[in-house]
Amino acid sequence: MEQIKRTLKDSPAARWFVLFVSSAVMFMNYYFYDALSPLKDLMQTNLGFSSSDYGVFMSAYSVPNVFLLMAVLGGIILDKIGIRITGTIFILFMGVGAAITAYGASDAFQDGGFGYAFMGSFLTQYSPALKMMYLGFFVFGLGAETSIVVLSKVVVKWFKGKELALALGLNVAIGRLGTALALYLSPMLARPLWTDAIWFGVMLLWIGLLFFIVYIIMDIKIDKQIKESIPKDAEDEFKWSDLKDLVTNRSFVYITLLCVTFYAAVFPFVKFAPDLLMNKFDMSRVIAGKVSSILMFGTIILTPIFGWVADNKGKSATLMYLGSAFLIIAHLMFALTTIPPFIPIFILGMAFSLVPAAMWPAVTKIVGENKIGTAYGAMFSVQNLGLWAFPMLIGYTLEISNPGVAEKIVQGLDVSYDYTNPMLLLSSTGVLGLVFAFLLKREDKVSGYGLEQPNKQD
């Protein structure tokens, strides 16, 4: 297939503008996902959540993507009906789900507002607030993961064959900026009314929908140009047999298993990181949020740098292997030492930059562009298995390792959680990620996908 004439994506200004718009939506997605992380203790004192309740609530995000396979189905929908419709639908789900979550935490709901009686009528071992917020985070997660698939495909569509790894790295970095600012700002926005921190995230998501509408205008124009300049190839059509091709591809299987184990050791950690710092290092909520945000601020700088390395020098499989090793070191330092937290957080930031910067562009070498939405969707669905299970596992491990602590905190007593066992749990997950990174690097020598070769073609 040959390109007959230049299209809009050949304009650097156009494609970098597209990257800015799509990354802004990613930023708002990530912001809301982590806006509640520094508020764990406030949910405990205002809503009566235990550590297990908090873990259950955080796992709601991944339920539609694990048990309903929404991320992989969303990827298939994306490949079948396109970016514009899929993106609009699922970004709308994010905004609605976030609003439900914030409403469940609000005084209006707590004072017997709409839905309170119904939420109190079943599973009475859980509070109405937990169930309403669970529903909201469920709907948010239903939209969020497929939205990430959509936004990733947008970047691939505009940057493949050009600065792809750098663009994906910047896209991820700006998303991480959302997490960093959520960890930094939420504790401050939680004063005097703690739910203001949640409603701020809701507002950002609705602004994100407006940003995506701006992108749609660009997408309509480039689709018209591509249709005029590139002949239709039947092999470019998505086929259901593509799913079989993915699950029988060893390189794709290894990179997917690396994805689930690596992210299971990072994102659930972020959910508990401010609480870990408050308990182990006796920090205030505001300081703990700021220190936790260092992790993400570091990735904002490092991820594009490692993306540039993958574009121009290659070594993607090696970068993923190194990142997995750094992850283990960081978690063991949190578990077994009292080294100042800035050091393990910096090391974790290195890991969290190395692996994503190399992983997501590498997938485009393993699968064709017509399958990329399905491939990313499948990876996100498997990834969400870890994001669903590990918040609950960490919360449960924290509770059984600290019997009676939750009740004493509610009573106002000065006690702290011991986070040693949860951090050892995350370290063991990192070991599995290192194994899969090694297998991927070894398989690349057989498959010949060229993961160690530069991504840039011109």
C-alpha positions as CSV (number, residue, x, y, z in Angstrom):
1,M,0.0,0.0,0.0
2,E,1.5,3.3,-1.0
3,Q,0.7,6.8,0.0
4,I,-0.1,8.8,-3.1
5,K,-0.1,12.3,-1.6
6,R,0.6,14.1,1.7
7,T,-2.1,14.1,4.4
8,L,-2.8,16.3,7.4
9,K,-0.6,14.1,9.6
10,D,2.4,15.1,7.5
11,S,2.1,18.6,9.0
12,P,4.1,18.7,12.2
13,A,1.8,21.4,13.6
14,A,-1.4,19.4,12.9
15,R,-0.1,16.1,14.4
16,W,1.4,17.8,17.5
17,F,-1.9,19.7,18.0
18,V,-3.7,16.4,17.9
19,L,-1.3,15.0,20.5
20,F,-2.0,18.0,22.7
21,V,-5.8,17.5,22.5
22,S,-5.7,13.8,23.0
23,S,-3.3,14.1,25.9
24,A,-5.5,16.7,27.6
25,V,-8.3,14.1,27.6
26,M,-5.9,11.5,29.0
27,F,-4.8,14.0,31.7
28,M,-8.4,14.4,32.9
29,N,-9.0,10.7,32.9
30,Y,-5.9,10.0,35.0
31,Y,-6.7,13.0,37.3
32,F,-10.1,11.6,38.4
33,Y,-8.7,8.0,38.7
34,D,-6.3,9.1,41.4
35,A,-8.2,12.1,42.9
36,L,-9.4,10.0,45.7
37,S,-6.1,8.3,46.6
38,P,-5.0,11.0,49.2
39,L,-8.5,10.9,50.7
40,K,-8.5,7.3,52.1
41,D,-8.4,8.5,55.7
42,L,-11.2,11.0,55.1
43,M,-13.4,8.3,53.6
44,Q,-12.6,6.3,56.8
45,T,-13.6,9.2,59.1
46,N,-16.5,10.7,57.1
47,L,-18.0,7.6,55.5
48,G,-16.9,4.8,57.9
49,F,-14.8,3.0,55.2
50,S,-12.3,0.3,56.5
51,S,-9.1,-0.4,54.5
52,S,-11.0,-3.4,53.0
53,D,-13.9,-1.2,52.0
54,Y,-11.5,1.3,50.4
55,G,-9.9,-1.6,48.5
56,V,-13.2,-2.9,47.3
57,F,-14.2,0.6,46.2
58,M,-11.0,1.1,44.2
59,S,-11.4,-2.3,42.5
60,A,-14.8,-1.2,41.1
61,Y,-12.9,0.6,38.3
62,S,-11.7,-2.6,36.8
63,V,-14.8,-4.8,37.2
64,P,-16.4,-3.9,33.8
65,N,-13.0,-4.5,32.1
66,V,-12.3,-7.8,33.8
67,F,-15.7,-9.5,34.0
68,L,-17.5,-7.8,31.1
69,L,-14.3,-7.6,29.0
70,M,-15.3,-4.0,28.1
71,A,-11.7,-2.9,27.3
72,V,-11.3,-5.6,24.7
73,L,-14.8,-5.2,23.4
74,G,-14.2,-1.5,23.3
75,G,-11.1,-2.1,21.3
76,I,-13.1,-4.3,18.8
77,I,-15.8,-1.6,18.7
78,L,-13.1,0.9,18.0
79,D,-11.6,-1.1,15.1
80,K,-15.1,-1.7,13.7
81,I,-16.9,1.7,14.0
82,G,-14.0,4.1,14.4
83,I,-12.5,6.7,16.8
84,R,-15.1,9.4,16.7
85,I,-18.2,7.4,17.9
86,T,-16.3,5.1,20.2
87,G,-14.5,8.0,21.9
88,T,-17.6,10.1,22.4
89,I,-19.6,7.3,24.0
90,F,-16.9,6.1,26.4
91,I,-15.7,9.6,27.4
92,L,-19.3,10.4,28.2
93,F,-19.4,7.2,30.4
94,M,-16.4,8.7,32.3
95,G,-18.2,11.9,33.1
96,V,-21.4,10.3,34.2
97,G,-19.6,7.7,36.4
98,A,-17.5,10.4,38.0
99,A,-20.6,12.4,38.9
100,I,-22.2,9.4,40.5
101,T,-19.1,8.7,42.5
102,A,-19.0,12.3,43.8
103,Y,-22.7,12.2,44.6
104,G,-22.3,9.0,46.6
105,A,-19.8,10.8,48.9
106,S,-21.8,14.0,49.2
107,D,-23.9,15.2,52.2
108,A,-26.9,15.4,49.9
109,F,-26.8,11.6,49.4
110,Q,-25.8,10.9,53.0
111,D,-28.8,12.9,54.2
112,G,-31.2,10.6,52.5
113,G,-31.0,11.9,48.9
114,F,-32.1,10.2,45.7
115,G,-31.1,6.5,45.8
116,Y,-30.0,6.4,49.4
117,A,-32.9,4.1,50.6
118,F,-32.4,1.8,47.6
119,M,-28.7,1.5,48.2
120,G,-29.4,0.7,51.9
121,S,-31.9,-2.1,51.0
122,F,-29.4,-4.8,49.9
123,L,-25.9,-6.1,50.9
124,T,-26.5,-4.3,54.2
125,Q,-22.9,-5.2,55.4
126,Y,-21.8,-2.4,53.1
127,S,-22.8,1.2,53.6
128,P,-25.1,3.0,51.0
129,A,-22.2,5.5,50.4
130,L,-19.9,2.6,49.5
131,K,-22.4,1.1,47.1
132,M,-23.3,4.3,45.3
133,M,-19.6,5.3,45.0
134,Y,-18.8,1.7,43.8
135,L,-21.5,2.1,41.1
136,G,-20.0,5.5,40.0
137,F,-16.5,4.2,39.9
138,F,-17.7,1.1,37.9
139,V,-19.3,3.4,35.3
140,F,-16.2,5.6,35.2
141,G,-14.0,2.6,34.7
142,L,-16.3,1.2,32.0
143,G,-15.5,4.4,30.0
144,A,-12.0,5.1,31.1
145,E,-10.1,2.1,29.9
146,T,-11.7,2.1,26.4
147,S,-11.1,5.8,26.2
148,I,-7.4,5.1,26.8
149,V,-7.5,2.6,24.0
150,V,-9.2,5.2,21.7
151,L,-6.6,7.9,22.7
152,S,-3.7,5.5,22.1
153,K,-5.0,4.6,18.7
154,V,-5.4,8.4,17.9
155,V,-1.6,8.8,18.6
156,V,-0.7,5.7,16.5
157,K,-2.9,6.9,13.7
158,W,-1.1,10.3,13.5
159,F,2.5,9.3,14.4
160,K,3.1,5.8,13.1
161,G,6.3,5.9,11.0
162,K,7.2,9.2,12.6
163,E,7.9,10.1,16.3
164,L,5.7,7.3,17.6
165,A,7.4,6.3,20.8
166,L,8.1,10.0,21.7
167,A,4.5,10.9,21.0
168,L,3.1,7.9,23.1
169,G,5.7,8.8,25.8
170,L,4.4,12.4,25.9
171,N,0.8,11.1,25.9
172,V,1.5,8.9,28.9
173,A,3.6,11.7,30.6
174,I,0.7,14.1,30.3
175,G,-1.6,11.5,31.7
176,R,0.8,11.0,34.6
177,L,0.7,14.8,35.1
178,G,-3.0,14.3,35.8
179,T,-2.2,11.7,38.5
180,A,0.6,13.9,39.9
181,L,-1.7,16.9,40.2
182,A,-4.5,14.8,41.7
183,L,-2.1,13.6,44.4
184,Y,-0.8,17.1,44.9
185,L,-4.1,19.1,44.8
186,S,-6.7,16.8,46.3
187,P,-5.5,17.2,49.9
188,M,-5.7,21.0,49.5
189,L,-9.0,21.0,47.7
190,A,-10.4,18.8,50.4
191,R,-10.4,21.8,52.8
192,P,-12.9,22.9,54.1
193,L,-15.3,20.5,52.3
194,W,-13.6,17.3,51.5
195,T,-15.9,16.3,48.6
196,D,-14.8,19.4,46.7
197,A,-11.7,17.5,45.7
198,I,-13.9,14.9,44.0
199,W,-16.2,17.4,42.2
200,F,-13.2,19.2,40.8
201,G,-12.2,16.0,39.0
202,V,-15.8,15.6,37.7
203,M,-15.6,19.1,36.2
204,L,-12.3,18.2,34.4
205,L,-13.8,15.1,32.8
206,W,-16.7,17.1,31.2
207,I,-14.1,19.6,29.9
208,G,-12.3,16.6,28.5
209,L,-15.4,15.7,26.4
210,L,-15.2,19.2,24.9
211,F,-11.6,18.6,24.0
212,F,-12.4,15.4,22.2
213,I,-15.1,17.1,20.2
214,V,-12.3,19.5,18.9
215,Y,-10.3,16.4,17.9
216,I,-13.3,15.0,16.0
217,I,-13.0,17.9,13.5
218,M,-9.4,17.0,12.8
219,D,-10.3,13.3,12.5
220,I,-13.0,13.9,9.9
221,K,-10.6,15.8,7.8
222,I,-7.8,13.3,7.9
223,D,-10.1,10.3,7.2
224,K,-11.3,12.1,4.1
225,Q,-7.7,12.6,2.9
226,I,-6.7,9.0,3.7
227,K,-9.7,7.7,1.8
228,E,-8.8,9.8,-1.2
229,S,-5.1,9.1,-1.2
230,I,-4.8,5.5,-0.1
231,P,-6.5,2.6,-2.0
232,K,-8.7,0.3,0.2
233,D,-7.0,-2.9,1.1
234,A,-9.1,-5.8,2.2
235,E,-6.3,-7.0,4.5
236,D,-6.7,-3.8,6.5
237,E,-10.2,-4.7,7.6
238,F,-10.7,-6.1,11.2
239,K,-11.6,-9.8,11.3
240,W,-12.7,-11.8,14.3
241,S,-9.9,-14.3,13.5
242,D,-7.5,-11.5,14.5
243,L,-8.3,-12.4,18.2
244,K,-7.0,-15.9,17.6
245,D,-3.9,-14.5,16.0
246,L,-3.2,-12.4,19.1
247,V,-3.6,-15.1,21.7
248,T,-1.4,-17.5,19.8
249,N,1.4,-14.9,19.3
250,R,4.0,-15.6,22.0
251,S,5.4,-12.0,21.9
252,F,2.0,-10.6,22.4
253,V,1.2,-13.0,25.2
254,Y,4.5,-12.1,27.0
255,I,4.1,-8.4,26.6
256,T,0.5,-8.7,27.9
257,L,1.5,-10.7,31.0
258,L,4.3,-8.1,31.6
259,C,1.6,-5.4,31.3
260,V,-0.7,-6.9,33.9
261,T,2.1,-7.8,36.5
262,F,3.9,-4.5,36.1
263,Y,0.8,-2.2,36.4
264,A,-0.6,-4.4,39.2
265,A,2.5,-3.4,41.2
266,V,2.2,0.3,40.3
267,F,-1.3,1.7,40.1
268,P,-2.7,-0.1,43.2
269,F,0.5,1.2,45.1
270,V,-0.4,4.7,44.1
271,K,-3.9,4.2,45.6
272,F,-2.3,3.5,49.0
273,A,0.9,5.6,48.7
274,P,-0.3,8.7,50.6
275,D,-1.6,6.5,53.4
276,L,1.6,4.5,53.5
277,L,3.6,7.8,53.9
278,M,1.2,9.1,56.5
279,N,1.6,5.9,58.6
280,K,5.2,4.8,58.0
281,F,6.8,8.3,57.9
282,D,4.3,10.2,60.0
283,M,3.6,12.8,57.3
284,S,0.5,15.0,57.1
285,R,-2.0,14.3,54.4
286,V,-0.9,17.4,52.4
287,I,2.8,16.5,52.6
288,A,2.1,12.8,51.8
289,G,0.1,13.8,48.7
290,K,3.0,16.1,47.5
291,V,5.6,13.4,48.1
292,S,3.5,10.8,46.3
293,S,3.2,13.1,43.4
294,I,7.0,13.1,42.9
295,L,6.6,9.7,41.4
296,M,4.4,11.1,38.6
297,F,6.3,14.3,38.1
298,G,9.4,12.2,37.5
299,T,7.7,10.2,34.8
300,I,6.6,13.3,33.0
301,I,10.2,14.1,32.3
302,L,11.6,10.6,31.9
303,T,9.0,8.9,29.8
304,P,9.4,11.1,26.8
305,I,13.2,10.7,27.1
306,F,13.0,6.9,27.1
307,G,10.5,7.2,24.3
308,W,13.1,9.2,22.3
309,V,15.6,6.5,23.0
310,A,13.2,3.7,21.7
311,D,12.5,5.8,18.6
312,N,16.1,6.6,17.7
313,K,18.2,3.9,19.4
314,G,15.9,1.0,19.9
315,K,16.4,-1.4,22.8
316,S,12.7,-1.5,23.7
317,A,12.8,-5.1,25.2
318,T,15.9,-4.1,27.2
319,L,14.2,-1.0,28.6
320,M,11.2,-3.1,29.7
321,Y,13.5,-5.6,31.4
322,L,15.4,-2.8,33.3
323,G,12.1,-1.1,34.3
324,S,10.8,-4.4,35.8
325,A,14.0,-4.7,37.9
326,F,13.8,-1.2,39.2
327,L,10.2,-1.8,40.3
328,I,11.3,-4.7,42.6
329,I,14.0,-2.7,44.2
330,A,11.7,0.2,45.0
331,H,9.0,-1.9,46.6
332,L,11.6,-3.8,48.7
333,M,13.0,-0.6,49.9
334,F,9.5,0.5,51.1
335,A,8.9,-2.9,52.7
336,L,12.2,-3.5,54.5
337,T,14.0,-0.2,55.1
338,T,13.3,3.3,56.5
339,I,15.3,5.0,53.8
340,P,13.8,8.4,53.1
341,P,10.8,7.8,50.7
342,F,12.1,10.2,48.1
343,I,14.7,7.6,47.0
344,P,12.4,4.5,46.4
345,I,9.9,6.9,44.8
346,F,12.5,8.1,42.4
347,I,13.5,4.5,41.5
348,L,9.9,3.6,41.1
349,G,9.5,6.7,38.8
350,M,12.4,5.3,36.7
351,A,10.6,2.0,36.4
352,F,7.3,3.6,35.6
353,S,9.0,5.6,32.8
354,L,11.0,2.8,31.2
355,V,8.3,0.2,30.8
356,P,5.4,2.3,29.4
357,A,7.8,4.3,27.1
358,A,9.0,1.0,25.5
359,M,5.9,-1.2,25.8
360,W,3.1,0.6,24.0
361,P,5.1,1.5,20.8
362,A,6.5,-2.1,20.8
363,V,2.9,-3.5,20.4
364,T,2.6,-1.7,17.0
365,K,5.6,-3.9,15.8
366,I,3.9,-7.1,17.0
367,V,0.4,-6.4,15.6
368,G,-0.9,-4.6,12.5
369,E,-2.5,-1.2,12.7
370,N,-5.9,-2.7,11.8
371,K,-5.6,-4.8,15.0
372,I,-4.1,-2.1,17.3
373,G,-7.4,-1.2,19.0
374,T,-8.2,-4.8,19.6
375,A,-4.6,-5.5,20.8
376,Y,-4.6,-2.5,23.2
377,G,-8.1,-3.4,24.4
378,A,-7.1,-7.0,25.1
379,M,-4.0,-5.8,27.0
380,F,-6.1,-3.3,29.0
381,S,-8.6,-6.0,29.9
382,V,-5.9,-8.4,31.2
383,Q,-4.2,-5.4,32.9
384,N,-7.5,-4.6,34.7
385,L,-7.5,-8.1,36.3
386,G,-4.5,-6.8,38.3
387,L,-6.1,-3.4,38.9
388,W,-9.3,-5.1,40.1
389,A,-7.6,-7.7,42.4
390,F,-4.7,-5.9,43.9
391,P,-6.5,-2.9,45.7
392,M,-8.6,-5.5,47.4
393,L,-5.6,-7.7,48.2
394,I,-3.6,-4.8,49.6
395,G,-6.6,-3.6,51.7
396,Y,-7.2,-7.1,53.0
397,T,-3.5,-7.7,53.7
398,L,-3.3,-4.4,55.4
399,E,-6.2,-5.2,57.6
400,I,-5.2,-8.7,58.7
401,S,-1.7,-7.5,59.3
402,N,-3.0,-4.7,61.6
403,P,-5.9,-6.2,63.6
404,G,-8.1,-3.6,65.3
405,V,-6.2,-0.6,63.8
406,A,-9.2,0.6,61.7
407,E,-11.5,0.7,64.6
408,K,-9.0,2.6,66.8
409,I,-8.6,5.2,64.0
410,V,-12.4,5.7,63.8
411,Q,-12.3,6.2,67.6
412,G,-9.7,8.9,67.2
413,L,-6.8,7.0,68.8
414,D,-3.3,7.7,67.6
415,V,-2.3,4.4,65.9
416,S,-0.6,3.6,62.5
417,Y,-0.8,0.8,59.9
418,D,2.3,-1.4,59.3
419,Y,2.7,-1.6,55.5
420,T,5.4,-4.2,55.4
421,N,3.3,-7.1,54.1
422,P,1.4,-5.2,51.4
423,M,4.7,-4.0,50.0
424,L,6.2,-7.5,50.0
425,L,3.1,-8.6,48.1
426,L,3.8,-5.9,45.4
427,S,7.4,-6.9,45.3
428,S,6.5,-10.5,44.5
429,T,4.3,-9.2,41.6
430,G,7.3,-7.3,40.3
431,V,9.3,-10.5,40.2
432,L,6.7,-12.0,37.9
433,G,7.0,-9.0,35.6
434,L,10.7,-9.4,35.4
435,V,10.3,-13.0,34.3
436,F,7.9,-12.0,31.5
437,A,10.2,-9.1,30.4
438,F,13.0,-11.7,30.1
439,L,10.9,-14.1,28.1
440,L,9.8,-11.2,25.8
441,K,13.4,-10.2,25.2
442,R,14.4,-13.8,24.4
443,E,11.3,-14.4,22.2
444,D,12.2,-11.3,20.1
445,K,15.3,-13.0,18.9
446,V,13.1,-15.8,17.5
447,S,10.1,-13.8,16.2
448,G,12.1,-11.1,14.5
449,Y,9.7,-8.3,15.3
450,G,12.7,-6.0,15.9
451,L,11.8,-4.8,19.4
452,E,15.5,-3.9,19.9
453,Q,15.5,-1.9,16.6
454,P,14.6,1.9,16.5
455,N,10.9,2.7,15.9
456,K,11.6,5.7,13.7
457,Q,11.5,4.9,10.0
458,D,12.5,8.3,8.6
